[in-house]
Structures are given as structure tokens and as C-alpha cells.
């Protein structure tokens, strides 16, 4: 059981990394004065909001709480929680900017490039922190039997990945097609 929850989180990270690479390519083009497809950028941020922030991060919070309780401490990992909160704020702000652009409201290109760059950096650093520090600690302390309990606790928050699973081909259709055709 243990492998499935941690493996699932790692799997999510691989997918998020693919999307961050696309965002990086987009803001690099934008900074160079080239035109970009803002819909793709918006879809990626929307995916981060609808999946990463509403399923992936809450799962990590549930597991973190379980981990700390098992160690007999009531406090949770403040860094993990505060990063999840900051990432949520960053994508909300980015989404607001992208919606202005898509509604033909003039927005500073430099500001958008800076916001996207900062967002990608923040996401990457967050995943590195989890993979180097958080996940190994969980792996050390949480037993196979525990992971079954954790899975039951997480069940309510588990949703199929709307982009990287076969569950719903309509949601993120344009982004999925973009990812399939992009090199």
C-alpha cells in the first residue's frame, strides 16, 4: 500500500514538472518578444488550481498530520503548509492576470514574465523540498499498515488527475492536445 500513496505523489510531481517546463518555455518566448498561446498558460494554471491545490496538496497535508501524530507531536510541518498556501495564492494571482490578458486588457509583459518565472521557481523548489526532505521522512516512519489507514483518510480527497488520466477527456482538452504535439 505504501508505494501507492508515495508513488502517486511522485507521479503527480513528474506531471507537474512537465507543465512547469512548458510554462518556462512560454515565459522565455514572451521575454524574447515572441507571441505565445495564453490559453495553454491559463490551462496549466487552472490545472494546478483544480488538481494540485485541491487534491495533491491536501493529500500531503493528511499524510503530514498522520506522520506528526505518529511521532506523538501535535504540530504539523509549518513549512509544508505555508508553501502550499503560498503556491495557492501565487496561482490565484497568476490566473487573475491571465484572465485580464485573455479579456484583452493590457498587462505589463515584464510583470507577467516575472510572475511566471517566480511561480515556476516556487513550484520547483517546493517539489524538491518534498522529495528530498518530506517524503523520505514519511517513508521512514509510516509502515505499510499505516499507509492503509492513510489511504482511507485520503480517500475523500483523492480525485483522478483531470489531465494525465483517462477519466475525463473534455477537461483540459486543448492542453492535452498541446502536450501531445509539443516537442
FIDRENVO-61350 format. One record per residue (C-alpha): residue number from 1; residue in three letters; x negated, y negated, z. Coordinates in Angstrom, 3 decimals, padded with zeros to 6 digits. Layout:
! FIDRENVO-61350
<r><seq>NUM</seq><type>ala</type><c1>X</c1><c2>Y</c2><c3>Z</c3></r>
...
This chain:
! FIDRENVO-61350
<r><seq>1</seq><type>unk</type><c1>000.000</c1><c2>000.000</c2><c3>000.000</c3></r>
<r><seq>2</seq><type>unk</type><c1>-002.778</c1><c2>-002.386</c2><c3>000.978</c3></r>
<r><seq>3</seq><type>unk</type><c1>-004.218</c1><c2>-002.594</c2><c3>-002.500</c3></r>
<r><seq>4</seq><type>unk</type><c1>-000.899</c1><c2>-003.571</c2><c3>-003.976</c3></r>
<r><seq>5</seq><type>unk</type><c1>-000.405</c1><c2>-006.780</c2><c3>-001.952</c3></r>
<r><seq>6</seq><type>unk</type><c1>-004.008</c1><c2>-007.998</c2><c3>-002.178</c3></r>
<r><seq>7</seq><type>unk</type><c1>-004.305</c1><c2>-006.721</c2><c3>-005.736</c3></r>
<r><seq>8</seq><type>unk</type><c1>-001.150</c1><c2>-008.621</c2><c3>-006.593</c3></r>
<r><seq>9</seq><type>unk</type><c1>-002.568</c1><c2>-011.850</c2><c3>-005.170</c3></r>
<r><seq>10</seq><type>unk</type><c1>-005.841</c1><c2>-011.318</c2><c3>-007.054</c3></r>
<r><seq>11</seq><type>unk</type><c1>-003.852</c1><c2>-010.567</c2><c3>-010.205</c3></r>
<r><seq>12</seq><type>unk</type><c1>-001.996</c1><c2>-013.869</c2><c3>-009.751</c3></r>
<r><seq>13</seq><type>unk</type><c1>-005.342</c1><c2>-015.639</c2><c3>-009.361</c3></r>
<r><seq>14</seq><type>unk</type><c1>-006.567</c1><c2>-014.210</c2><c3>-012.683</c3></r>
<r><seq>15</seq><type>unk</type><c1>-003.454</c1><c2>-015.556</c2><c3>-014.401</c3></r>
<r><seq>16</seq><type>unk</type><c1>-003.721</c1><c2>-018.944</c2><c3>-012.702</c3></r>
<r><seq>17</seq><type>unk</type><c1>-007.382</c1><c2>-019.131</c2><c3>-013.802</c3></r>
<r><seq>18</seq><type>unk</type><c1>-006.279</c1><c2>-018.635</c2><c3>-017.437</c3></r>
<r><seq>19</seq><type>unk</type><c1>-003.838</c1><c2>-021.538</c2><c3>-017.110</c3></r>
<r><seq>20</seq><type>unk</type><c1>-006.425</c1><c2>-023.763</c2><c3>-015.430</c3></r>
<r><seq>21</seq><type>unk</type><c1>-008.749</c1><c2>-023.092</c2><c3>-018.351</c3></r>
<r><seq>22</seq><type>unk</type><c1>-006.007</c1><c2>-024.295</c2><c3>-020.714</c3></r>
<r><seq>23</seq><type>unk</type><c1>-005.476</c1><c2>-027.437</c2><c3>-018.595</c3></r>
<r><seq>24</seq><type>unk</type><c1>-009.223</c1><c2>-028.092</c2><c3>-018.652</c3></r>
<r><seq>25</seq><type>unk</type><c1>-009.272</c1><c2>-027.798</c2><c3>-022.448</c3></r>
<r><seq>26</seq><type>unk</type><c1>-006.312</c1><c2>-030.195</c2><c3>-022.632</c3></r>
<r><seq>27</seq><type>unk</type><c1>-007.762</c1><c2>-032.922</c2><c3>-020.434</c3></r>
<r><seq>28</seq><type>unk</type><c1>-011.128</c1><c2>-032.593</c2><c3>-022.194</c3></r>
<r><seq>29</seq><type>unk</type><c1>-009.420</c1><c2>-033.201</c2><c3>-025.558</c3></r>
<r><seq>30</seq><type>unk</type><c1>-007.399</c1><c2>-036.040</c2><c3>-024.094</c3></r>
<r><seq>31</seq><type>unk</type><c1>-010.536</c1><c2>-037.676</c2><c3>-022.667</c3></r>
<r><seq>32</seq><type>unk</type><c1>-012.121</c1><c2>-037.403</c2><c3>-026.129</c3></r>
<r><seq>33</seq><type>unk</type><c1>-009.171</c1><c2>-039.307</c2><c3>-027.593</c3></r>
<r><seq>34</seq><type>unk</type><c1>-007.549</c1><c2>-036.291</c2><c3>-029.255</c3></r>
<r><seq>35</seq><type>unk</type><c1>-003.835</c1><c2>-035.591</c2><c3>-029.238</c3></r>
<r><seq>36</seq><type>unk</type><c1>-002.583</c1><c2>-032.784</c2><c3>-027.007</c3></r>
<r><seq>37</seq><type>unk</type><c1>000.656</c1><c2>-030.873</c2><c3>-026.592</c3></r>
<r><seq>38</seq><type>unk</type><c1>002.115</c1><c2>-032.345</c2><c3>-023.403</c3></r>
<r><seq>39</seq><type>unk</type><c1>004.834</c1><c2>-029.688</c2><c3>-023.310</c3></r>
<r><seq>40</seq><type>unk</type><c1>002.223</c1><c2>-026.986</c2><c3>-022.752</c3></r>
<r><seq>41</seq><type>unk</type><c1>000.675</c1><c2>-029.014</c2><c3>-019.931</c3></r>
<r><seq>42</seq><type>unk</type><c1>004.086</c1><c2>-029.617</c2><c3>-018.364</c3></r>
<r><seq>43</seq><type>unk</type><c1>004.993</c1><c2>-025.925</c2><c3>-018.668</c3></r>
<r><seq>44</seq><type>unk</type><c1>001.800</c1><c2>-024.923</c2><c3>-016.872</c3></r>
<r><seq>45</seq><type>unk</type><c1>002.502</c1><c2>-027.329</c2><c3>-014.011</c3></r>
<r><seq>46</seq><type>unk</type><c1>006.109</c1><c2>-026.124</c2><c3>-013.909</c3></r>
<r><seq>47</seq><type>unk</type><c1>004.864</c1><c2>-022.529</c2><c3>-013.723</c3></r>
<r><seq>48</seq><type>unk</type><c1>002.577</c1><c2>-023.487</c2><c3>-010.834</c3></r>
<r><seq>49</seq><type>unk</type><c1>005.557</c1><c2>-025.038</c2><c3>-009.062</c3></r>
<r><seq>50</seq><type>unk</type><c1>008.060</c1><c2>-022.282</c2><c3>-009.740</c3></r>
<r><seq>51</seq><type>unk</type><c1>005.798</c1><c2>-019.292</c2><c3>-009.206</c3></r>
<r><seq>52</seq><type>unk</type><c1>002.582</c1><c2>-020.178</c2><c3>-007.361</c3></r>
<r><seq>53</seq><type>unk</type><c1>004.273</c1><c2>-022.510</c2><c3>-004.897</c3></r>
<r><seq>54</seq><type>unk</type><c1>007.497</c1><c2>-020.567</c2><c3>-004.411</c3></r>
<r><seq>55</seq><type>unk</type><c1>006.227</c1><c2>-017.009</c2><c3>-004.325</c3></r>
<r><seq>56</seq><type>unk</type><c1>002.433</c1><c2>-016.698</c2><c3>-004.348</c3></r>
<r><seq>57</seq><type>unk</type><c1>001.613</c1><c2>-019.232</c2><c3>-001.605</c3></r>
<r><seq>58</seq><type>unk</type><c1>004.489</c1><c2>-018.195</c2><c3>000.694</c3></r>
<r><seq>59</seq><type>unk</type><c1>003.267</c1><c2>-014.568</c2><c3>000.455</c3></r>
<r><seq>60</seq><type>unk</type><c1>-000.168</c1><c2>-015.712</c2><c3>001.532</c3></r>
<r><seq>61</seq><type>unk</type><c1>001.390</c1><c2>-017.598</c2><c3>004.438</c3></r>
<r><seq>62</seq><type>unk</type><c1>003.316</c1><c2>-014.491</c2><c3>005.578</c3></r>
<r><seq>63</seq><type>unk</type><c1>000.159</c1><c2>-012.357</c2><c3>005.398</c3></r>
<r><seq>64</seq><type>unk</type><c1>-001.863</c1><c2>-015.053</c2><c3>007.194</c3></r>
<r><seq>65</seq><type>unk</type><c1>000.657</c1><c2>-015.194</c2><c3>010.025</c3></r>
<r><seq>66</seq><type>unk</type><c1>000.631</c1><c2>-011.398</c2><c3>010.301</c3></r>
<r><seq>67</seq><type>unk</type><c1>-003.176</c1><c2>-011.431</c2><c3>010.401</c3></r>
<r><seq>68</seq><type>unk</type><c1>-003.349</c1><c2>-014.028</c2><c3>013.186</c3></r>
<r><seq>69</seq><type>unk</type><c1>-000.637</c1><c2>-012.319</c2><c3>015.220</c3></r>
<r><seq>70</seq><type>unk</type><c1>-002.527</c1><c2>-009.056</c2><c3>014.928</c3></r>
<r><seq>71</seq><type>unk</type><c1>-005.615</c1><c2>-010.790</c2><c3>016.319</c3></r>
<r><seq>72</seq><type>unk</type><c1>-003.445</c1><c2>-011.966</c2><c3>019.196</c3></r>
<r><seq>73</seq><type>unk</type><c1>-003.644</c1><c2>-015.632</c2><c3>018.278</c3></r>
<r><seq>74</seq><type>unk</type><c1>-000.598</c1><c2>-017.709</c2><c3>017.621</c3></r>
<r><seq>75</seq><type>unk</type><c1>-002.252</c1><c2>-020.326</c2><c3>015.416</c3></r>
<r><seq>76</seq><type>unk</type><c1>-002.462</c1><c2>-019.783</c2><c3>011.695</c3></r>
<r><seq>77</seq><type>unk</type><c1>-005.091</c1><c2>-020.722</c2><c3>009.153</c3></r>
<r><seq>78</seq><type>unk</type><c1>-004.634</c1><c2>-024.508</c2><c3>009.041</c3></r>
<r><seq>79</seq><type>unk</type><c1>-006.934</c1><c2>-024.875</c2><c3>006.048</c3></r>
<r><seq>80</seq><type>unk</type><c1>-004.904</c1><c2>-022.376</c2><c3>004.002</c3></r>
<r><seq>81</seq><type>unk</type><c1>-001.599</c1><c2>-024.020</c2><c3>004.907</c3></r>
<r><seq>82</seq><type>unk</type><c1>-002.840</c1><c2>-027.557</c2><c3>004.368</c3></r>
<r><seq>83</seq><type>unk</type><c1>-004.324</c1><c2>-026.642</c2><c3>000.966</c3></r>
<r><seq>84</seq><type>unk</type><c1>-001.026</c1><c2>-025.047</c2><c3>-000.081</c3></r>
<r><seq>85</seq><type>unk</type><c1>000.731</c1><c2>-028.261</c2><c3>000.951</c3></r>
<r><seq>86</seq><type>unk</type><c1>-001.740</c1><c2>-030.495</c2><c3>-000.912</c3></r>
<r><seq>87</seq><type>unk</type><c1>-001.506</c1><c2>-028.372</c2><c3>-004.066</c3></r>
<r><seq>88</seq><type>unk</type><c1>002.275</c1><c2>-028.724</c2><c3>-003.916</c3></r>
<r><seq>89</seq><type>unk</type><c1>002.009</c1><c2>-032.498</c2><c3>-003.610</c3></r>
<r><seq>90</seq><type>unk</type><c1>-000.506</c1><c2>-032.645</c2><c3>-006.472</c3></r>
<r><seq>91</seq><type>unk</type><c1>001.701</c1><c2>-030.682</c2><c3>-008.862</c3></r>
<r><seq>92</seq><type>unk</type><c1>004.782</c1><c2>-032.752</c2><c3>-007.925</c3></r>
<r><seq>93</seq><type>unk</type><c1>002.862</c1><c2>-035.936</c2><c3>-008.699</c3></r>
<r><seq>94</seq><type>unk</type><c1>001.475</c1><c2>-034.476</c2><c3>-011.937</c3></r>
<r><seq>95</seq><type>unk</type><c1>004.951</c1><c2>-033.358</c2><c3>-013.002</c3></r>
<r><seq>96</seq><type>unk</type><c1>006.321</c1><c2>-036.869</c2><c3>-012.428</c3></r>
<r><seq>97</seq><type>unk</type><c1>003.564</c1><c2>-038.337</c2><c3>-014.637</c3></r>
<r><seq>98</seq><type>unk</type><c1>004.106</c1><c2>-035.729</c2><c3>-017.366</c3></r>
<r><seq>99</seq><type>unk</type><c1>007.845</c1><c2>-036.389</c2><c3>-017.377</c3></r>
<r><seq>100</seq><type>unk</type><c1>007.168</c1><c2>-040.115</c2><c3>-017.865</c3></r>
<r><seq>101</seq><type>unk</type><c1>004.910</c1><c2>-039.316</c2><c3>-020.838</c3></r>
<r><seq>102</seq><type>unk</type><c1>007.454</c1><c2>-036.908</c2><c3>-022.330</c3></r>
<r><seq>103</seq><type>unk</type><c1>010.063</c1><c2>-039.661</c2><c3>-021.987</c3></r>
<r><seq>104</seq><type>unk</type><c1>007.801</c1><c2>-041.987</c2><c3>-023.993</c3></r>
<r><seq>105</seq><type>unk</type><c1>006.849</c1><c2>-044.145</c2><c3>-021.039</c3></r>
<r><seq>106</seq><type>unk</type><c1>003.295</c1><c2>-045.424</c2><c3>-021.327</c3></r>
<r><seq>107</seq><type>unk</type><c1>000.955</c1><c2>-043.919</c2><c3>-018.763</c3></r>
<r><seq>108</seq><type>unk</type><c1>-002.780</c1><c2>-044.550</c2><c3>-018.412</c3></r>
<r><seq>109</seq><type>unk</type><c1>-004.576</c1><c2>-041.789</c2><c3>-020.290</c3></r>
<r><seq>110</seq><type>unk</type><c1>-007.588</c1><c2>-042.151</c2><c3>-017.991</c3></r>
<r><seq>111</seq><type>unk</type><c1>-005.368</c1><c2>-041.697</c2><c3>-014.951</c3></r>
<r><seq>112</seq><type>unk</type><c1>-003.790</c1><c2>-038.552</c2><c3>-016.400</c3></r>
<r><seq>113</seq><type>unk</type><c1>-007.223</c1><c2>-037.117</c2><c3>-017.279</c3></r>
<r><seq>114</seq><type>unk</type><c1>-008.436</c1><c2>-037.853</c2><c3>-013.739</c3></r>
<r><seq>115</seq><type>unk</type><c1>-005.299</c1><c2>-036.327</c2><c3>-012.167</c3></r>
<r><seq>116</seq><type>unk</type><c1>-005.533</c1><c2>-033.181</c2><c3>-014.292</c3></r>
<r><seq>117</seq><type>unk</type><c1>-009.232</c1><c2>-032.819</c2><c3>-013.601</c3></r>
<r><seq>118</seq><type>unk</type><c1>-008.691</c1><c2>-033.222</c2><c3>-009.868</c3></r>
<r><seq>119</seq><type>unk</type><c1>-005.756</c1><c2>-030.761</c2><c3>-009.949</c3></r>
<r><seq>120</seq><type>unk</type><c1>-007.799</c1><c2>-028.085</c2><c3>-011.743</c3></r>
<r><seq>121</seq><type>unk</type><c1>-010.734</c1><c2>-028.577</c2><c3>-009.354</c3></r>
<r><seq>122</seq><type>unk</type><c1>-008.436</c1><c2>-028.358</c2><c3>-006.334</c3></r>
<r><seq>123</seq><type>unk</type><c1>-006.795</c1><c2>-025.154</c2><c3>-007.593</c3></r>
<r><seq>124</seq><type>unk</type><c1>-010.144</c1><c2>-023.521</c2><c3>-008.428</c3></r>
<r><seq>125</seq><type>unk</type><c1>-011.686</c1><c2>-024.398</c2><c3>-005.098</c3></r>
<r><seq>126</seq><type>unk</type><c1>-008.590</c1><c2>-023.127</c2><c3>-003.298</c3></r>
<r><seq>127</seq><type>unk</type><c1>-008.726</c1><c2>-019.755</c2><c3>-005.066</c3></r>
<r><seq>128</seq><type>unk</type><c1>-012.483</c1><c2>-019.468</c2><c3>-004.408</c3></r>
<r><seq>129</seq><type>unk</type><c1>-011.866</c1><c2>-020.123</c2><c3>-000.712</c3></r>
<r><seq>130</seq><type>unk</type><c1>-009.184</c1><c2>-017.428</c2><c3>-000.559</c3></r>
<r><seq>131</seq><type>unk</type><c1>-011.221</c1><c2>-014.869</c2><c3>-002.476</c3></r>
<r><seq>132</seq><type>unk</type><c1>-014.473</c1><c2>-015.462</c2><c3>-000.584</c3></r>
<r><seq>133</seq><type>unk</type><c1>-013.133</c1><c2>-016.056</c2><c3>002.916</c3></r>
<r><seq>134</seq><type>unk</type><c1>-009.444</c1><c2>-015.324</c2><c3>003.458</c3></r>
<r><seq>135</seq><type>unk</type><c1>-008.818</c1><c2>-012.107</c2><c3>001.516</c3></r>
<r><seq>136</seq><type>unk</type><c1>-011.908</c1><c2>-010.259</c2><c3>002.866</c3></r>
<r><seq>137</seq><type>unk</type><c1>-010.859</c1><c2>-011.084</c2><c3>006.452</c3></r>
<r><seq>138</seq><type>unk</type><c1>-007.358</c1><c2>-009.755</c2><c3>005.820</c3></r>
<r><seq>139</seq><type>unk</type><c1>-008.838</c1><c2>-006.661</c2><c3>004.228</c3></r>
<r><seq>140</seq><type>unk</type><c1>-010.989</c1><c2>-006.001</c2><c3>007.323</c3></r>
<r><seq>141</seq><type>unk</type><c1>-008.201</c1><c2>-006.295</c2><c3>009.875</c3></r>
<r><seq>142</seq><type>unk</type><c1>-004.967</c1><c2>-005.235</c2><c3>008.189</c3></r>
<r><seq>143</seq><type>unk</type><c1>-004.542</c1><c2>-001.448</c2><c3>007.955</c3></r>
<r><seq>144</seq><type>unk</type><c1>-002.665</c1><c2>000.492</c2><c3>005.259</c3></r>
<r><seq>145</seq><type>unk</type><c1>000.209</c1><c2>000.946</c2><c3>007.684</c3></r>
<r><seq>146</seq><type>unk</type><c1>000.194</c1><c2>-002.795</c2><c3>008.426</c3></r>
<r><seq>147</seq><type>unk</type><c1>000.320</c1><c2>-003.580</c2><c3>004.717</c3></r>
<r><seq>148</seq><type>unk</type><c1>003.590</c1><c2>-001.661</c2><c3>004.511</c3></r>
<r><seq>149</seq><type>unk</type><c1>005.017</c1><c2>-003.894</c2><c3>007.251</c3></r>
<r><seq>150</seq><type>unk</type><c1>003.614</c1><c2>-006.953</c2><c3>005.465</c3></r>
<r><seq>151</seq><type>unk</type><c1>005.189</c1><c2>-005.817</c2><c3>002.183</c3></r>
<r><seq>152</seq><type>unk</type><c1>008.564</c1><c2>-005.555</c2><c3>003.925</c3></r>
<r><seq>153</seq><type>unk</type><c1>008.118</c1><c2>-009.077</c2><c3>005.345</c3></r>
<r><seq>154</seq><type>unk</type><c1>007.130</c1><c2>-010.370</c2><c3>001.906</c3></r>
<r><seq>155</seq><type>unk</type><c1>009.954</c1><c2>-008.692</c2><c3>000.035</c3></r>
<r><seq>156</seq><type>unk</type><c1>012.230</c1><c2>-011.695</c2><c3>000.358</c3></r>
<r><seq>157</seq><type>unk</type><c1>009.595</c1><c2>-013.954</c2><c3>-001.211</c3></r>
<r><seq>158</seq><type>unk</type><c1>008.462</c1><c2>-011.580</c2><c3>-003.950</c3></r>
<r><seq>159</seq><type>unk</type><c1>009.638</c1><c2>-012.648</c2><c3>-007.358</c3></r>
<r><seq>160</seq><type>unk</type><c1>008.490</c1><c2>-011.354</c2><c3>-010.707</c3></r>
<r><seq>161</seq><type>unk</type><c1>005.925</c1><c2>-013.574</c2><c3>-012.306</c3></r>
<r><seq>162</seq><type>unk</type><c1>008.039</c1><c2>-015.577</c2><c3>-014.792</c3></r>
<r><seq>163</seq><type>unk</type><c1>005.177</c1><c2>-015.953</c2><c3>-017.279</c3></r>
<r><seq>164</seq><type>unk</type><c1>002.976</c1><c2>-012.876</c2><c3>-017.020</c3></r>
<r><seq>165</seq><type>unk</type><c1>005.645</c1><c2>-010.198</c2><c3>-016.641</c3></r>
<r><seq>166</seq><type>unk</type><c1>008.263</c1><c2>-008.780</c2><c3>-018.965</c3></r>
<r><seq>167</seq><type>unk</type><c1>011.141</c1><c2>-009.811</c2><c3>-016.742</c3></r>
<r><seq>168</seq><type>unk</type><c1>012.247</c1><c2>-012.993</c2><c3>-018.490</c3></r>
<r><seq>169</seq><type>unk</type><c1>011.112</c1><c2>-013.797</c2><c3>-021.989</c3></r>
<r><seq>170</seq><type>unk</type><c1>013.141</c1><c2>-017.027</c2><c3>-022.244</c3></r>
<r><seq>171</seq><type>unk</type><c1>011.498</c1><c2>-018.842</c2><c3>-019.356</c3></r>
<r><seq>172</seq><type>unk</type><c1>008.182</c1><c2>-020.357</c2><c3>-020.439</c3></r>
<r><seq>173</seq><type>unk</type><c1>008.667</c1><c2>-019.031</c2><c3>-023.974</c3></r>
<r><seq>174</seq><type>unk</type><c1>006.701</c1><c2>-021.867</c2><c3>-025.586</c3></r>
<r><seq>175</seq><type>unk</type><c1>003.841</c1><c2>-021.495</c2><c3>-023.100</c3></r>
<r><seq>176</seq><type>unk</type><c1>003.747</c1><c2>-017.720</c2><c3>-023.575</c3></r>
<r><seq>177</seq><type>unk</type><c1>003.546</c1><c2>-018.161</c2><c3>-027.357</c3></r>
<r><seq>178</seq><type>unk</type><c1>000.825</c1><c2>-020.768</c2><c3>-026.897</c3></r>
<r><seq>179</seq><type>unk</type><c1>-001.246</c1><c2>-018.411</c2><c3>-024.725</c3></r>
<r><seq>180</seq><type>unk</type><c1>-000.833</c1><c2>-015.589</c2><c3>-027.239</c3></r>
<r><seq>181</seq><type>unk</type><c1>-002.047</c1><c2>-017.720</c2><c3>-030.142</c3></r>
<r><seq>182</seq><type>unk</type><c1>-004.704</c1><c2>-019.827</c2><c3>-028.397</c3></r>
<r><seq>183</seq><type>unk</type><c1>-008.235</c1><c2>-018.532</c2><c3>-028.507</c3></r>
